[in-house]
Amino acid sequence: MTRTAQLGVDIGGTFTDVVLETAGLMHSTKVLTTYGAPEDAILEGMRIVCADAGIAPARLSRIIHGTTLATNALIERRGARTALITTEGFRDVIEMRTESRFEQYDLNLTLPLPLIPREDRLTLRERVNASGEVMIPLDPAAVEALVPMLAGFESVAVGFLHSYLNPAHERLVGRILRERLPHLSVSLSSDVSPQMREYERFNTTCANAYVRPMMESYLSRLRARLAAAGAGCPVYLIHSGGGIVSIETAAEFPVRLVESGPAGGAIFAADLARRHGIDRALSFDMGGTTAKICLIRDATPRTARVFEVARSYRFKKGSGMPISIPVIDMVEIGAGGGSLAHVDALGRLQVGPESAASEPGPACYGRGGTRPAVTDADLTLGRLDPANFAGGAIALHPERAIAALGEHVGTPLGIGALEAAFGTTEMVEENMANAARMHAVENGEDLSGYTMIAFGGAAPLHAGRLCEKLGIDRLLVPPGAGVGSAIGFLRAPYGFEATRSLYMRMDAFDATTARMLLAELADEAGGFVRACDDTATVGTSARLYMRYKGQGWEIPVPIDADLAAAPQAGAIRDRFEAEYATLFGRTVADLPIEITVWAVNAATPLAPVLPVPAADAPHPAPATTRLMHDGQGMAPAAVVLRADLGDGATVAGPAAITERETTVILPRGFTATGRADGTIDIARNA
């Protein structure tokens, strides 16, 4: 049987999104996530979309899967009983952290507890120095003596000082433990995250060990049950850096699956930018609880190598567990349709980060919620149709929204419910705009030349106003936005990034060592890609993380293939200074420059796409009207069905463009045009 279809699956906290692509058509569904056995939801979703498409699961050529399971296990502390083996004297590194205070004046500062309690952290007498030389050899008998102490554990993390330069001691421990305790899952820091900074490296290795037994079991069950259901095709996983890896790689390094769902959304936006010929895009994903923003240049999302999970102060940078792996760089804030509005002790209107979630939900849901959420404000302002929310599946109650806004916002501030609703949306939109501005400034970017791409259930409601605040003139709302991450999985390349720390100053640059290291990293990363497809063409790209001597953190410096094959100190120095000047507006004279981390990404080429043609001769879309707040007060606004906004059809703001999954709010001064691929192309009037 010819395999002609592919399946994308995104397991979220509430819903599992399943998308089937076959013969150029998309079939999608959402099913409730089944926490006890997540594969149940995947099988149910696969059954639904295969039935819709009229094909058997045996026709699937591949299944690409992203999941929040690893993330949730870290947040909820539902992983395996794990031990840490580390260098004598460094037992408390993961508890001492970096000793920085992310909230300087909070005397009751709460830090997240380490994943592994102190009594489960074991030490060995050994030492490798910062040059990779062995100062104190590791005695194998000392490792043997630990074996009885590990009998009750499911997993172990091994992290020694400077093992990223010389992993011999870690590998000795791994070999002995695998021989003596074959049931034990072993994670070595030199394999998981071979980078400098022991706190981040140890913590990443602990996180990998903590979730590995659970993920190995889940992935094994998933593959077996899919095969039993007739889907005997290969199963792949999307990782946090936006590439596809084999199920075996995912089982070995499950920490790389953290943030895989949001990565799919950024890939979805990047693919749309590529098809529309956009070189600078701002991905804006807003759901019920959070909003995520990502910068995309040349159809490539910006990436980072450290991010945080399980923050004790939600959305407060520095309050979580750092994970040192390649990841798509996003800013996340507590702004969603369920974010709750309140007046604080100083009499200020605040929105979020607390969310009404789905239970009890916003007050207008009529499910017991009494506090006003952003959705209540949108309804009160006329942005939502109470009789046609979610295609009519959920009836909204405007009177409950008005009552909640009046009680919790209007009365304390001495204003009416309508003003309270407008203030609520302005506050949440300003919070998102500030986050986007800060993210852009930190990356040396000016958002005025960007195009926004909005997806997720709540983003189209607020994206137009966000464009006004940010000075952005163009906004795209793609079709299938409600399942954007799952669609993004189908657009991702097979890819893997290999990293390694090796300190090298530019005034003592060793071209031979640099060339050999980059070649080794290319072979390592390429091996993971070829494990997915041994016939695919694999390309590589390299980045060096560099800084001036004395600085605490580095900046990424891309280098092309020719320079990676024949490294030259002068050319690399010039690239660093150009990137540094872009970020900070200046360079520093007479300070030595140093490289700390080397990274090579291997990936298959992106599939070629045909550019989306320009819209046909504009023609007005059929519209009705309803009252909607335009910033000054309630006024008539056009209402258009998205299905009527075909190629070339236009509508001028103020307007609402409605569909089952969401509503696009078009501000005054903007015009929306339908495009051939189903995208709504919104532009500021000249």
Secondary structure in CASP SS format (residue, H / E / C, confidence):
PFRMAT SS
TARGET T0000
AUTHOR 0000-0000-0000
METHOD secondary structure of the structure
MODEL  1
M C 1.00
T C 1.00
R C 1.00
T C 1.00
A E 1.00
Q E 1.00
L E 1.00
G E 1.00
V E 1.00
D E 1.00
I E 1.00
G C 1.00
G C 1.00
T C 1.00
F E 1.00
T E 1.00
D E 1.00
V E 1.00
V E 1.00
L E 1.00
E E 1.00
T E 1.00
A C 1.00
G C 1.00
L E 1.00
M E 1.00
H E 1.00
S E 1.00
T E 1.00
K E 1.00
V E 1.00
L E 1.00
T C 1.00
T C 1.00
Y C 1.00
G C 1.00
A C 1.00
P H 1.00
E H 1.00
D H 1.00
A H 1.00
I H 1.00
L H 1.00
E H 1.00
G H 1.00
M H 1.00
R H 1.00
I H 1.00
V H 1.00
C H 1.00
A H 1.00
D H 1.00
A H 1.00
G C 1.00
I C 1.00
A C 1.00
P H 1.00
A H 1.00
R H 1.00
L E 1.00
S E 1.00
R E 1.00
I E 1.00
I E 1.00
H E 1.00
G E 1.00
T E 1.00
T C 1.00
L H 1.00
A H 1.00
T H 1.00
N H 1.00
A H 1.00
L H 1.00
I H 1.00
E H 1.00
R C 1.00
R C 1.00
G C 1.00
A C 1.00
R C 1.00
T E 1.00
A E 1.00
L E 1.00
I E 1.00
T E 1.00
T E 1.00
E C 1.00
G C 1.00
F C 1.00
R C 1.00
D C 1.00
V H 1.00
I H 1.00
E H 1.00
M H 1.00
R C 1.00
T C 1.00
E C 1.00
S C 1.00
R C 1.00
F C 1.00
E C 1.00
Q C 1.00
Y C 1.00
D C 1.00
L C 1.00
N C 1.00
L C 1.00
T C 1.00
L C 1.00
P C 1.00
L C 1.00
P C 1.00
L C 1.00
I C 1.00
P C 1.00
R H 1.00
E H 1.00
D H 1.00
R E 1.00
L E 1.00
T E 1.00
L E 1.00
R C 1.00
E C 1.00
R E 1.00
V E 1.00
N C 1.00
A C 1.00
S C 1.00
G C 1.00
E C 1.00
V E 1.00
M E 1.00
I E 1.00
P C 1.00
L C 1.00
D C 1.00
P H 1.00
A H 1.00
A H 1.00
V H 1.00
E H 1.00
A H 1.00
L H 1.00
V H 1.00
P H 1.00
M H 1.00
L H 1.00
A C 1.00
G C 1.00
F C 1.00
E C 1.00
S E 1.00
V E 1.00
A E 1.00
V E 1.00
G E 1.00
F C 1.00
L C 1.00
H C 1.00
S C 1.00
Y C 1.00
L C 1.00
N C 1.00
P C 1.00
A H 1.00
H H 1.00
E H 1.00
R H 1.00
L H 1.00
V H 1.00
G H 1.00
R H 1.00
I H 1.00
L H 1.00
R H 1.00
E H 1.00
R H 1.00
L C 1.00
P C 1.00
H C 1.00
L C 1.00
S E 1.00
V E 1.00
S E 1.00
L E 1.00
S H 1.00
S H 1.00
D H 1.00
V H 1.00
S C 1.00
P C 1.00
Q C 1.00
M C 1.00
R C 1.00
E H 1.00
Y H 1.00
E H 1.00
R H 1.00
F H 1.00
N H 1.00
T H 1.00
T H 1.00
C H 1.00
A H 1.00
N H 1.00
A H 1.00
Y H 1.00
V H 1.00
R H 1.00
P H 1.00
M H 1.00
M H 1.00
E H 1.00
S H 1.00
Y H 1.00
L H 1.00
S H 1.00
R H 1.00
L H 1.00
R H 1.00
A H 1.00
R H 1.00
L H 1.00
A H 1.00
A H 1.00
A C 1.00
G C 1.00
A C 1.00
G C 1.00
C C 1.00
P C 1.00
V E 1.00
Y E 1.00
L E 1.00
I E 1.00
H C 1.00
S C 1.00
G C 1.00
G C 1.00
G C 1.00
I E 1.00
V E 1.00
S E 1.00
I H 1.00
E H 1.00
T H 1.00
A H 1.00
A H 1.00
E H 1.00
F C 1.00
P H 1.00
V H 1.00
R H 1.00
L H 1.00
V C 1.00
E C 1.00
S H 1.00
G H 1.00
P H 1.00
A H 1.00
G H 1.00
G H 1.00
A H 1.00
I H 1.00
F H 1.00
A H 1.00
A H 1.00
D H 1.00
L H 1.00
A H 1.00
R H 1.00
R H 1.00
H C 1.00
G C 1.00
I C 1.00
D C 1.00
R E 1.00
A E 1.00
L E 1.00
S E 1.00
F E 1.00
D E 1.00
M E 1.00
G C 1.00
G C 1.00
T C 1.00
T C 1.00
A E 1.00
K E 1.00
I E 1.00
C E 1.00
L E 1.00
I E 1.00
R E 1.00
D C 1.00
A C 1.00
T E 1.00
P E 1.00
R C 1.00
T E 1.00
A E 1.00
R C 1.00
V C 1.00
F E 1.00
E E 1.00
V E 1.00
A C 1.00
R C 1.00
S C 1.00
Y C 1.00
R C 1.00
F C 1.00
K C 1.00
K C 1.00
G C 1.00
S C 1.00
G C 1.00
M E 1.00
P E 1.00
I E 1.00
S C 1.00
I C 1.00
P C 1.00
V E 1.00
I E 1.00
D C 1.00
M C 1.00
V E 1.00
E E 1.00
I E 1.00
G C 1.00
A C 1.00
G C 1.00
G C 1.00
G C 1.00
S E 1.00
L E 1.00
A E 1.00
H E 1.00
V E 1.00
D C 1.00
A C 1.00
L C 1.00
G C 1.00
R C 1.00
L E 1.00
Q E 1.00
V E 1.00
G E 1.00
P E 1.00
E E 1.00
S E 1.00
A C 1.00
A C 1.00
S C 1.00
E C 1.00
P C 1.00
G C 1.00
P C 1.00
A H 1.00
C H 1.00
Y H 1.00
G C 1.00
R C 1.00
G C 1.00
G C 1.00
T C 1.00
R C 1.00
P C 1.00
A E 1.00
V H 1.00
T H 1.00
D H 1.00
A H 1.00
D H 1.00
L H 1.00
T H 1.00
L C 1.00
G C 1.00
R C 1.00
L C 1.00
D C 1.00
P C 1.00
A C 1.00
N C 1.00
F H 1.00
A H 1.00
G H 1.00
G H 1.00
A C 1.00
I C 1.00
A C 1.00
L C 1.00
H C 1.00
P H 1.00
E H 1.00
R H 1.00
A H 1.00
I H 1.00
A H 1.00
A H 1.00
L H 1.00
G H 1.00
E H 1.00
H H 1.00
V H 1.00
G H 1.00
T H 1.00
P H 1.00
L H 1.00
G C 1.00
I C 1.00
G C 1.00
A H 1.00
L H 1.00
E H 1.00
A H 1.00
A H 1.00
F H 1.00
G H 1.00
T H 1.00
T H 1.00
E H 1.00
M H 1.00
V H 1.00
E H 1.00
E H 1.00
N H 1.00
M H 1.00
A H 1.00
N H 1.00
A H 1.00
A H 1.00
R H 1.00
M H 1.00
H H 1.00
A H 1.00
V H 1.00
E H 1.00
N C 1.00
G C 1.00
E C 1.00
D C 1.00
L H 1.00
S H 1.00
G H 1.00
Y C 1.00
T E 1.00
M E 1.00
I E 1.00
A E 1.00
F E 1.00
G C 1.00
G C 1.00
A C 1.00
A H 1.00
P H 1.00
L H 1.00
H H 1.00
A H 1.00
G H 1.00
R H 1.00
L H 1.00
C H 1.00
E H 1.00
K H 1.00
L H 1.00
G C 1.00
I C 1.00
D C 1.00
R E 1.00
L E 1.00
L E 1.00
V E 1.00
P C 1.00
P C 1.00
G C 1.00
A H 1.00
G H 1.00
V H 1.00
G H 1.00
S H 1.00
A H 1.00
I H 1.00
G H 1.00
F H 1.00
L H 1.00
R H 1.00
A C 1.00
P C 1.00
Y E 1.00
G E 1.00
F E 1.00
E E 1.00
A E 1.00
T E 1.00
R E 1.00
S E 1.00
L E 1.00
Y E 1.00
M E 1.00
R E 1.00
M H 1.00
D H 1.00
A H 1.00
F C 1.00
D C 1.00
A H 1.00
T H 1.00
T H 1.00
A H 1.00
R H 1.00
M H 1.00
L H 1.00
L H 1.00
A H 1.00
E H 1.00
L H 1.00
A H 1.00
D H 1.00
E H 1.00
A H 1.00
G H 1.00
G H 1.00
F H 1.00
V H 1.00
R H 1.00
A C 1.00
C C 1.00
D C 1.00
D C 1.00
T C 1.00
A C 1.00
T C 1.00
V C 1.00
G E 1.00
T E 1.00
S E 1.00
A E 1.00
R E 1.00
L E 1.00
Y E 1.00
M E 1.00
R E 1.00
Y E 1.00
K C 1.00
G C 1.00
Q C 1.00
G C 1.00
W C 1.00
E C 1.00
I E 1.00
P E 1.00
V E 1.00
P E 1.00
I E 1.00
D C 1.00
A H 1.00
D H 1.00
L H 1.00
A H 1.00
A H 1.00
A C 1.00
P C 1.00
Q C 1.00
A H 1.00
G H 1.00
A H 1.00
I H 1.00
R H 1.00
D H 1.00
R H 1.00
F H 1.00
E H 1.00
A H 1.00
E H 1.00
Y H 1.00
A H 1.00
T H 1.00
L H 1.00
F H 1.00
G C 1.00
R C 1.00
T C 1.00
V C 1.00
A C 1.00
D C 1.00
L C 1.00
P C 1.00
I E 1.00
E E 1.00
I E 1.00
T E 1.00
V E 1.00
W E 1.00
A E 1.00
V E 1.00
N E 1.00
A E 1.00
A E 1.00
T C 1.00
P C 1.00
L C 1.00
A C 1.00
P C 1.00
V C 1.00
L C 1.00
P C 1.00
V C 1.00
P C 1.00
A C 1.00
A C 1.00
D C 1.00
A C 1.00
P C 1.00
H E 1.00
P E 1.00
A C 1.00
P C 1.00
A C 1.00
T E 1.00
T E 1.00
R E 1.00
L E 1.00
M E 1.00
H E 1.00
D C 1.00
G C 1.00
Q C 1.00
G C 1.00
M E 1.00
A E 1.00
P E 1.00
A E 1.00
A E 1.00
V E 1.00
V E 1.00
L E 1.00
R H 1.00
A H 1.00
D H 1.00
L C 1.00
G C 1.00
D C 1.00
G C 1.00
A E 1.00
T E 1.00
V E 1.00
A E 1.00
G C 1.00
P C 1.00
A E 1.00
A E 1.00
I E 1.00
T E 1.00
E C 1.00
R C 1.00
E C 1.00
T C 1.00
T E 1.00
V E 1.00
I E 1.00
L E 1.00
P C 1.00
R C 1.00
G C 1.00
F E 1.00
T E 1.00
A E 1.00
T E 1.00
G E 1.00
R C 1.00
A C 1.00
D C 1.00
G C 1.00
T C 1.00
I E 1.00
D E 1.00
I E 1.00
A E 1.00
R E 1.00
N C 1.00
A C 1.00
END
